[in-house]
C-alpha cells in the first residue's frame, strides 16, 4: 500500500504517528508519498528504518 491508499482508509495520520513514534528520525517529508514514486518512497523509508522493502511493507500493513 502507499500513502494514498492509507488516506482513503482514513488512517494515514494515525499510521504516520505510529511510524514516527517507533522511528523518531522520520519526518513528514519522509512519510510523504508522491504518486508514481512508491519505490523512491520505500527506499527513503528503508534507509531511515534499516528494514528490507518486503519487511517494511508488511510492518506498515500490520500497524
Secondary structure, 3 states (H helix, E strand, C coil): CCHHHHHHCCCHHHHHHHHHHHCCCCCCCCCCCCCCCHHHHHHHHHHHHCCCHHHHHHHHHHC
